[in-house]
Amino acid sequence: MDFVIAVDGPAASGKGTVAARLARTYELPFLDTGLLYRAVGMGVLDAHGDLDDPNAAEGVARALDAAGLSDDARLTTGEAGEAASRIAGYPGVRAALLDLQQAFAHQPGGAVLDGRDIGTVIAPAAPAKLFVTATPETRATRRWKQLTAKGDDISYEAMLADILKRDERDAGRGAAPMVQADDAVLLDTTDMDIEAAFDAARRIVEAARVRHGF
């Protein structure tokens, strides 16, 4: 069995930062699956398409080249996050990206993936699963600080409303909704800085390594 670490959770919970550090610690390849959906959403907008058109989004997803996505600064913007949230529930989009994500997860030696459905859909047999979360208010504060530091003009109130809307959309979609896997360990980072969150995550992963004999 490959050592796959699945890190799920809502927006701005800290899951991406935690997952990236776990990948460096265990020297495993890392995929931020949210970037795939952000790239699809921005691809639809770049083609002057309609985010409410599932066929347009699926067409972009099937033609997506995942190389270099982590270097595209546009994919970290609030616009990209909103676009991703709107197209992520389309079954055709999720089906188009499924093989790519599963191939990454099951490469020899293992991998670290973060997203919304890694532990439930992409890698349900992953030996280590974390569900990282925090209160909506904490997550809104984190994302607001991140975006305003980049020059985005958005109020905290608008950011909180966006977080709540995305949570509802992610949890309520029919295709691969965001839920905590039954065997995932819950990590609430509300009162943690990144060092404390990473230390807690590392201990969860170490326990999984011992349990599965890695």
VOGU-3710 file (C-alpha; in Angstrom, 3 decimals, decimal comma):
1> mdfviavdgp> 0,000/0,000/0,000  1,242/3,483/-0,889  1,409/6,055/1,882  -1,303/8,524/0,852  -2,171/11,452/3,115  -5,639/12,863/2,446  -6,311/16,342/3,827  -9,863/17,646/3,486  -11,725/20,633/4,850  -13,428/23,920/4,037
11> aasgkgtvaa> -11,887/27,083/2,629  -9,275/28,899/4,755  -9,171/26,160/7,397  -5,400/25,854/7,017  -5,563/22,536/5,192  -3,470/23,696/2,240  -0,610/24,989/4,372  -0,706/21,897/6,578  -0,795/19,555/3,579  2,121/21,282/1,856
21> rlartyelpf> 4,266/21,058/4,995  3,363/17,398/5,464  4,489/16,749/1,898  7,845/18,405/2,552  8,272/16,595/5,868  7,606/13,158/4,407  9,205/13,959/1,034  6,051/13,123/-0,883  4,624/14,801/-3,998  1,839/17,272/-3,222
31> ldtgllyrav> -1,318/18,214/-5,113  -3,596/21,068/-4,129  -6,690/19,771/-5,904  -8,456/23,080/-5,384  -6,129/24,583/-7,984  -7,612/22,229/-10,583  -11,101/23,574/-9,980  -9,840/27,150/-9,802  -8,097/26,650/-13,154  -11,279/25,276/-14,691
41> gmgvldahgd> -13,321/28,193/-13,363  -10,859/30,759/-14,648  -10,654/28,878/-17,944  -14,394/29,291/-18,376  -14,125/33,016/-17,643  -11,129/33,423/-19,980  -13,200/31,871/-22,778  -16,020/34,326/-21,980  -18,158/31,367/-20,992  -20,887/31,078/-18,379
51> lddpnaaegv> -20,030/29,595/-14,987  -23,628/28,386/-14,807  -23,105/26,255/-17,932  -22,032/22,726/-16,864  -21,076/21,747/-20,419  -18,721/24,697/-20,815  -17,038/23,901/-17,502  -16,710/20,210/-18,368  -15,112/21,079/-21,708  -12,469/23,172/-19,960
61> araldaagls> -11,884/20,437/-17,367  -11,316/17,751/-20,005  -8,747/19,920/-21,779  -6,974/21,043/-18,597  -3,195/20,877/-18,452  -2,314/20,612/-14,761  1,357/21,498/-15,264  2,421/24,767/-13,714  -0,822/25,544/-11,914  0,958/26,197/-8,630
71> ddarlttgea> 2,863/29,044/-10,292  -0,241/30,862/-11,556  -0,869/33,754/-9,159  -4,347/34,320/-10,586  -5,506/31,053/-9,063  -5,025/32,403/-5,540  -7,445/35,311/-6,027  -10,925/35,623/-4,595  -12,326/35,603/-8,132  -10,754/32,208/-8,790
81> geaasriagy> -12,063/30,825/-5,504  -15,606/31,925/-6,292  -15,387/30,519/-9,828  -14,107/27,191/-8,499  -16,908/26,948/-5,956  -19,508/27,533/-8,663  -18,258/24,853/-11,081  -16,997/22,261/-8,567  -20,401/20,669/-8,101  -20,908/19,767/-11,758
91> pgvraalldl> -20,694/15,952/-12,109  -19,048/16,281/-15,530  -16,278/18,468/-14,141  -15,619/16,144/-11,221  -15,595/13,112/-13,529  -13,164/14,841/-15,894  -10,713/15,544/-13,066  -11,166/12,260/-11,205  -8,621/10,182/-13,125  -5,966/12,895/-12,883
101> qqafahqpgg> -6,334/13,132/-9,108  -6,459/9,379/-8,540  -3,395/8,820/-10,709  -1,525/11,381/-8,625  -2,664/9,797/-5,378  -1,642/6,284/-6,377  1,816/6,956/-7,755  4,539/4,697/-6,288  5,439/5,644/-2,726  2,376/7,739/-2,100
111> avldgrdigt> 1,420/11,411/-2,129  -0,277/14,193/-0,203  -3,493/15,679/-1,581  -5,723/18,368/-0,152  -9,253/19,217/-1,181  -12,870/18,593/-0,286  -13,363/14,924/-1,211  -9,916/13,314/-1,039  -10,697/10,936/1,813  -14,176/10,074/0,562
121> viapaapakl> -13,851/9,897/-3,236  -10,320/10,373/-4,571  -8,411/8,148/-2,124  -10,900/6,447/0,195  -8,281/3,852/1,180  -5,670/6,460/2,182  -3,854/5,310/5,339  -3,802/8,840/6,796  -6,863/11,085/6,640  -7,359/14,488/8,217
131> fvtatpetra> -10,368/16,784/8,148  -9,107/20,276/8,925  -11,617/22,928/9,933  -12,143/26,135/11,931  -15,068/28,398/12,701  -16,422/30,427/9,763  -15,434/33,657/11,519  -11,841/32,503/11,961  -11,627/31,341/8,381  -13,125/34,571/7,079
141> trrwkqltak> -10,568/36,583/9,055  -7,696/34,519/7,646  -8,871/34,797/4,044  -9,700/38,510/4,418  -6,179/39,243/5,674  -4,680/37,154/2,887  -6,621/38,861/0,108  -6,357/42,422/1,396  -2,604/41,952/1,763  -2,564/41,267/-1,977
151> gddisyeaml> -4,518/44,420/-2,691  -8,024/42,993/-3,039  -10,759/45,402/-1,963  -13,146/43,324/0,139  -14,704/43,863/3,545  -14,599/41,328/6,346  -18,409/41,119/6,264  -18,383/40,288/2,569  -15,655/37,715/3,150  -17,651/36,010/5,895
161> adilkrderd> -20,739/35,925/3,683  -18,644/34,373/0,909  -17,207/31,728/3,260  -20,694/30,766/4,476  -22,013/30,610/0,915  -19,139/28,402/-0,211  -19,545/26,099/2,788  -23,211/25,628/1,952  -22,417/25,035/-1,710  -19,607/22,550/-0,970
171> agrgaapmvq> -21,559/20,577/1,617  -24,839/20,585/-0,277  -23,775/19,630/-3,782  -24,988/16,314/-5,154  -21,629/15,298/-6,628  -18,969/14,467/-4,025  -20,130/16,812/-1,265  -17,651/17,987/1,337  -18,039/15,666/4,316  -15,641/14,277/6,872
181> addavlldtt> -14,738/10,683/6,064  -15,757/8,244/8,789  -12,117/7,333/9,429  -10,670/10,858/9,144  -9,262/12,582/12,215  -10,822/15,982/12,907  -8,337/18,825/13,368  -9,939/22,097/14,489  -7,446/24,931/13,949  -9,654/27,747/15,281
191> dmdieaafda> -7,355/28,518/18,217  -4,111/27,359/16,596  -1,376/29,192/14,753  0,184/27,384/11,810  2,970/25,829/13,900  0,507/24,310/16,362  -1,754/23,133/13,530  1,138/21,486/11,697  2,418/19,804/14,861  -1,039/18,372/15,528
201> arriveaarv> -1,314/17,199/11,919  2,118/15,569/12,020  1,186/13,649/15,155  -1,996/12,411/13,456  0,024/11,237/10,458  2,655/9,584/12,670  -0,076/7,632/14,459  -1,398/6,491/11,059  2,094/5,414/9,975  2,469/3,252/13,073
211> rhgf> -1,032/1,838/12,710  -0,461/0,830/9,077  3,116/-0,300/9,475  4,897/2,307/7,325
//
